[in-house]
């Protein structure tokens, strides 16, 4: 894919044009991303205070007892969003869903252990150990190139 940036002083507002012979899924995703005007902020509540959470700081997001939590190096935060809403806000190249109740940051994974039958054990950099559910094993294997 070629990327070209043309500086034009007469341009009042940036304009992006995509030229292609045919539409692909990749081009559709790029166009959708470029069209998004809303800042994908994730905020969490900890100790009665609401904090804006940086995507790069997120280690895992999970649901438990009907509530959704985000884990960072600074601690655990209660979120008001549902996991499917978080999935839409997060970069699919860095975050992956490993079960119906958990999303992990791939940049915060220490290793994947495939020795478990029917599932994959995931060790995160903060020492947390979690598991890929059977439903998501093929997706993770494909992601890892296995």
N, C-alpha and C positions, 0 to 999 in steps of 0.2 A: 504494500500500500504506500502510495506517495503522499507526502504532506507538504503543502506549499503555503507559506505565509507571505502576503503581499502588503507592504506598508503603503497606505494611501491617505494623505492629509485631508482629502476632501470627504473622507468617510466619517460621518458623525457617530455612527454606532457600529460595532463589529458585526460582520456578516459572514456566515460560514456556508460554503457551497460544496456539495459532494457530487462529483461526477463519476458515474459508473455505467458500465454496459448492462448490468443486471443487479437486482436487489438481492442481498444476502442477509443472513441472520446477523452477521457481524456489523454490517452497515446499519441495519435497523437499530441494533443496540447503541451504536455510536450516535445516531441521530436522536434517539430518545434521551440519552445522557446529555447531549448538547442542548436539547430543548428544555430540560429541567431548569426552572428558575428558582426553585425553593432550595434553601440551604438544608442539607440533611443532618440536622442537629439531633443528638441523642442526649437527653438530660436524665439524671438519676438523683434519687433522694437518699441522703445518708445523714444520720444524726439530726434530722429535722431541717436540713438545708438541701437545696436543689443545686446541683452542679452540672455544668455542660461537660460531657465526656468526649474526649478526643478519640476518634476511631482507632488510631494507632495504639492507644493505651488499653483498649479492650482485649481481654484474654478469652473470655467465654461469656455467652449470654444463655441463660437457661430459665425454664419455668419449673416452679415447685409449688404445690398447693394452690394453684390458680393465680400465682403471682409470678412476675418476670423479674429476674435479677441480672445485673451486669457485674462481672468481676474484673477488676483492674489491679495493678500493683498497689494502689492506694486503698483498696478495700472493695467491699461489696455494696452495690447500689440497687435500690428498688426502682423499677421503671414502670411507667404508665402505659407503655406500648406493648403490643402483643408480638410474639416472635415473628409472625408473618409480616408485620409492619416493619420490624427491625431488618428483616431479610431484604426488603425493598430499599431500605436506606443505606445498607452496607455494600461495599465494593465486593462483587462476586469473585474477583480475583484474589481477594485476601481473606474473605470469610466464607465458611461452608457450613451447611446444616448437616449434623451427624446423627440426629434423631428428631423425633417429633417435638422433643422438649429441649433441644440444645443446638446452639450455633457456636463454632469456635473460630478464632483468628489463626489462620495458617502460619502467620509470622511468629506466633507465640507457641508453636508446637516443638517440643524437643525431639520426639520420635513417635512413630507408629509401630506397634507390635502386632504382626499378623499371625502369631503363633496360636492365638485363641481360635477355636473352631467356631465358625459361623459368625464371628464378629471381629472387630479390630480394636485393640487397646490403644488409647491416645494418652501420651504423657505430655503435659504442658510445662512451660518453662517455670511456672510458679510452683511446680511439684504436684499439681492436681492430676489425678488419673481419672479418665472417663472412657466411655466405650461408644463405638459406632454401632448403631442398631443394625440388625440384619437387613432391614429395608434399605439402608443407605450404604451398605458395604460395597456394592458394585459401583456406585457413584464415586466413592472415595478411591477405590482401586483404579478407576479410569482417570481420576484426577492425578494420582501418583504414577500413572503410566504403567500399571501392572496388568 
